[in-house]
Amino acid sequence: MSEEQTDRLEGGTPFEIRVLRELANLNNRLTSLEAKVDARLHDTRPIWEAVLSRLDSIEMRLDRMEAKLNVFGKDLIETRTDVEMLKKRPPAA
């Protein structure tokens, strides 16, 4: 058998050349896809940064609310304690 028979299958183009063409095609498609992803990232990055900024603001407000509730709870406990202490006092004559 001759080596030419296995060297040139499917239309006479050597296997290595077909593989290299397919790799080049895949590389082009990947480059195009990367460009599209980069373009989308540029579109959504400002939106994402705004969302993060708003989340930070909300988190700060929640922390402040939590601190206020802690103070309120302590004041309520103190007030209730004072009421209980006053209940135990003998009535003034």
Backbone as JSON, one array per atom type, in Angstrom:
{
  "sequence": "MSEEQTDRLEGGTPFEIRVLRELANLNNRLTSLEAKVDARLHDTRPIWEAVLSRLDSIEMRLDRMEAKLNVFGKDLIETRTDVEMLKKRPPAA",
  "N": [[0.83, -1.19, 0.0], [0.36, 2.24, -0.61], [1.63, 5.22, 0.9], [0.39, 7.55, 0.24], [-2.33, 7.08, -0.02], [-3.44, 7.02, 2.57], [-2.6, 9.43, 3.44], [-3.93, 11.5, 2.16], [-7.0, 11.94, 2.66], [-10.55, 12.42, 2.33], [-11.26, 14.5, 0.18], [-8.73, 15.14, -0.66], [-7.18, 16.84, 0.93], [-4.56, 17.11, 3.2], [-4.55, 15.56, 6.44], [-3.34, 16.92, 8.64], [-3.39, 19.58, 7.79], [-6.14, 20.04, 7.64], [-6.8, 19.78, 10.38], [-5.32, 21.91, 11.45], [-6.63, 24.05, 10.19], [-9.16, 23.84, 11.36], [-8.48, 24.31, 14.02], [-7.62, 26.95, 13.8], [-10.04, 28.11, 13.05], [-11.56, 27.61, 15.4], [-10.04, 29.13, 17.16], [-10.51, 31.71, 16.15], [-13.27, 31.92, 16.61], [-13.3, 31.76, 19.4], [-11.87, 34.07, 20.07], [-13.66, 36.0, 19.11], [-15.84, 35.49, 20.78], [-14.71, 36.15, 23.28], [-14.38, 38.89, 22.9], [-17.04, 39.72, 22.76], [-17.88, 39.09, 25.37], [-16.24, 40.8, 26.88], [-17.26, 43.26, 25.98], [-19.87, 43.13, 26.99], [-19.3, 43.07, 29.71], [-18.31, 45.64, 30.07], [-20.65, 47.04, 29.67], [-22.28, 46.2, 31.82], [-20.81, 46.64, 34.13], [-20.9, 49.34, 35.31], [-23.55, 49.31, 36.25], [-23.46, 47.19, 38.09], [-21.62, 48.24, 39.92], [-23.1, 50.37, 40.93], [-25.17, 48.96, 42.18], [-23.71, 47.62, 44.18], [-22.87, 49.83, 45.67], [-25.32, 50.81, 46.61], [-26.09, 48.61, 48.15], [-24.12, 48.71, 50.15], [-24.88, 51.08, 51.39], [-27.42, 50.39, 52.36], [-26.67, 48.38, 54.13], [-25.24, 49.87, 56.02], [-27.32, 51.42, 57.05], [-28.92, 49.42, 58.17], [-27.18, 48.48, 60.16], [-27.13, 50.73, 61.8], [-29.83, 50.83, 62.58], [-29.97, 48.46, 64.02], [-28.28, 49.08, 66.17], [-29.79, 51.13, 67.34], [-32.07, 49.69, 68.09], [-30.93, 48.01, 69.99], [-30.23, 49.87, 71.99], [-32.79, 50.85, 72.58], [-33.96, 48.48, 73.58], [-32.41, 48.06, 75.89], [-33.09, 50.38, 77.33], [-35.82, 49.9, 77.69], [-35.76, 47.62, 79.31], [-34.53, 48.7, 81.58], [-36.5, 50.56, 82.33], [-38.67, 48.89, 82.9], [-37.57, 47.49, 84.99], [-37.32, 49.56, 86.86], [-40.06, 50.08, 87.27], [-40.89, 47.66, 88.46], [-39.36, 47.76, 90.79], [-40.52, 49.98, 92.0], [-43.06, 48.97, 92.5], [-42.57, 47.24, 94.58], [-42.07, 48.86, 96.74], [-43.19, 50.18, 99.84], [-46.39, 51.74, 100.17], [-46.62, 55.28, 100.16], [-47.28, 57.2, 103.05]],
  "CA": [[0.0, 0.0, 0.0], [1.1, 3.48, -0.72], [1.35, 6.16, 1.98], [-0.45, 8.61, -0.3], [-3.74, 6.74, 0.16], [-3.87, 7.42, 3.9], [-2.17, 10.81, 3.68], [-4.88, 12.44, 1.58], [-8.36, 11.46, 2.72], [-11.6, 13.43, 2.29], [-11.07, 15.62, -0.72], [-7.35, 15.34, -1.02], [-6.46, 17.74, 1.83], [-3.91, 16.33, 4.26], [-5.18, 15.59, 7.77], [-2.73, 17.97, 9.47], [-3.87, 20.89, 7.32], [-7.54, 20.15, 8.08], [-6.79, 20.02, 11.83], [-4.84, 23.28, 11.67], [-7.7, 24.96, 9.79], [-10.2, 23.78, 12.4], [-7.95, 25.01, 15.2], [-7.66, 28.38, 13.49], [-11.45, 28.47, 13.11], [-11.91, 27.64, 16.82], [-9.36, 30.29, 17.75], [-11.26, 32.9, 15.72], [-14.55, 31.93, 17.32], [-13.01, 32.06, 20.8], [-11.51, 35.49, 20.13], [-14.91, 36.74, 18.93], [-16.61, 35.31, 22.01], [-14.06, 36.95, 24.33], [-14.68, 40.3, 22.62], [-18.43, 39.95, 23.16], [-17.94, 39.06, 26.84], [-15.65, 42.06, 27.35], [-18.2, 44.35, 25.7], [-20.97, 43.02, 27.95], [-18.79, 43.47, 31.02], [-18.25, 47.1, 30.09], [-22.02, 47.52, 29.78], [-22.89, 45.88, 33.1], [-19.96, 47.02, 35.27], [-21.44, 50.49, 36.05], [-24.76, 48.88, 36.95], [-23.04, 46.38, 39.23], [-21.0, 49.12, 40.9], [-24.19, 51.1, 41.57], [-25.84, 48.01, 43.08], [-22.85, 47.43, 45.35], [-22.92, 51.06, 46.45], [-26.61, 50.83, 47.32], [-26.06, 47.57, 49.19], [-23.32, 49.24, 51.25], [-25.72, 52.07, 52.07], [-28.45, 49.64, 53.09], [-26.01, 47.69, 55.23], [-24.95, 50.87, 57.05], [-28.6, 51.76, 57.69], [-29.32, 48.29, 59.02], [-26.32, 48.49, 61.36], [-27.6, 51.83, 62.66], [-31.11, 50.4, 63.14], [-29.67, 47.43, 65.03], [-27.76, 49.77, 67.34], [-30.91, 51.82, 67.97], [-32.91, 48.68, 68.75], [-30.23, 47.56, 71.2], [-30.4, 50.94, 72.99], [-34.2, 50.83, 72.98], [-34.17, 47.3, 74.41], [-31.8, 48.31, 77.2], [-33.93, 51.37, 78.02], [-37.06, 49.23, 78.07], [-35.45, 46.76, 80.46], [-34.31, 49.6, 82.72], [-37.8, 51.12, 82.72], [-39.46, 47.81, 83.52], [-36.94, 47.22, 86.29], [-37.73, 50.65, 87.74], [-41.47, 49.86, 87.61], [-40.94, 46.54, 89.4], [-38.82, 48.23, 92.07], [-41.53, 50.86, 92.59], [-44.16, 48.12, 92.97], [-42.16, 46.59, 95.83], [-42.0, 49.87, 97.8], [-44.44, 50.36, 100.57], [-47.07, 52.97, 99.78], [-46.3, 56.46, 100.97], [-48.39, 57.51, 103.95]],
  "C": [[0.86, 1.24, 0.0], [0.7, 4.4, 0.43], [0.44, 7.28, 1.51], [-1.92, 8.33, -0.07], [-4.23, 7.18, 1.54], [-3.53, 8.88, 4.2], [-3.22, 11.8, 3.21], [-6.27, 11.81, 1.54], [-9.31, 12.65, 2.63], [-11.23, 14.65, 1.45], [-9.64, 15.94, -1.03], [-6.58, 16.29, -0.12], [-5.83, 16.91, 2.94], [-4.56, 16.59, 5.62], [-4.64, 16.74, 8.61], [-3.24, 19.35, 9.09], [-5.33, 21.1, 7.75], [-7.62, 20.45, 9.57], [-6.35, 21.44, 12.12], [-5.9, 24.31, 11.27], [-8.8, 25.0, 10.85], [-9.74, 24.49, 13.67], [-7.97, 26.52, 14.99], [-9.1, 28.9, 13.56], [-11.91, 28.58, 14.57], [-11.28, 28.84, 17.52], [-10.08, 31.59, 17.4], [-12.58, 33.02, 16.46], [-14.35, 32.29, 18.79], [-12.65, 33.53, 20.98], [-12.76, 36.36, 20.0], [-15.77, 36.67, 20.2], [-16.02, 36.14, 23.15], [-14.35, 38.43, 24.15], [-16.11, 40.63, 23.04], [-18.57, 39.98, 24.68], [-17.36, 40.35, 27.4], [-16.59, 43.22, 27.13], [-19.37, 44.31, 26.68], [-20.53, 43.43, 29.34], [-18.71, 44.98, 31.14], [-19.64, 47.7, 30.24], [-22.58, 47.33, 31.18], [-22.08, 46.33, 34.3], [-20.5, 48.25, 36.0], [-22.71, 50.14, 36.83], [-24.39, 48.12, 38.21], [-22.42, 47.26, 40.31], [-22.06, 49.94, 41.64], [-24.94, 50.21, 42.55], [-25.01, 47.8, 44.34], [-22.87, 48.65, 46.26], [-24.22, 51.14, 47.25], [-26.66, 49.78, 48.41], [-25.24, 48.02, 50.39], [-24.14, 50.24, 52.07], [-26.79, 51.39, 52.92], [-27.84, 48.95, 54.3], [-25.69, 48.67, 56.37], [-26.23, 51.27, 57.79], [-29.07, 50.65, 58.61], [-28.48, 48.21, 60.29], [-26.77, 49.56, 62.33], [-28.92, 51.45, 63.33], [-30.89, 49.37, 64.25], [-29.14, 48.08, 66.3], [-28.88, 50.49, 68.08], [-31.81, 50.83, 68.71], [-32.25, 48.16, 70.01], [-30.38, 48.59, 72.32], [-31.83, 50.95, 73.5], [-34.49, 49.65, 73.91], [-33.6, 47.49, 75.81], [-32.63, 49.31, 78.01], [-35.23, 50.75, 78.5], [-36.84, 48.35, 79.28], [-35.25, 47.6, 81.71], [-35.64, 50.15, 83.24], [-38.65, 50.08, 83.42], [-38.89, 47.45, 84.89], [-37.34, 48.29, 87.29], [-39.18, 50.48, 88.19], [-41.59, 48.75, 88.63], [-40.42, 46.96, 90.77], [-39.83, 49.14, 92.77], [-42.72, 50.07, 93.12], [-43.83, 47.51, 94.32], [-42.1, 47.58, 97.0], [-43.32, 49.91, 98.56], [-45.09, 51.68, 100.17], [-46.69, 54.12, 100.73], [-47.53, 56.83, 101.8], [-48.87, 58.87, 103.83]]
}
